[in-house]
Amino acid sequence: MDRITLTGVTAVGYHGVFDFERRDGQPFVVDAVLHTDFTKAAETDDLQYTAHYGEVAELITKHIEGEPLNLIEGLAARIAEAILANYSVTAVDVTVHKPKAPIEVPFGDVTVSVHRERS
């Protein structure tokens, strides 16, 4: 299976369980791996036979900036489901990074990842 990988799609969102997260917002970073067969796109050099990764990045940004959720698990799942619903991919892996999570000890990053397949 071929893959299209987007890394580091970044936007400010208002996700989190604390009031200040919902009020102030913070950066979220999303990586997505789209599993697809782009043989025909490669053969024809035609965008219609693959997933337009610019549009996928915009869809991800829309979800980061959209309706606040308590958990980034839900954000990852919503993004994965939206990609499956809008693009001809057989599966998608989505990782949401919350690098400014309100954690009281030093840390580098917090991520959650989901894998969803077309049924």
ABEGO torsion letter per residue (X at the ends): XBBBBBBGBBBBBABEABAAAAAAEBBBBBBBBBBBBAAAAAAAGBAAABBBAAAAAAAAAAAAABBBBABAAAAAAAAAAAAAAABBBABBBBBBBBAABBBABBBABBBBBBBBBBX
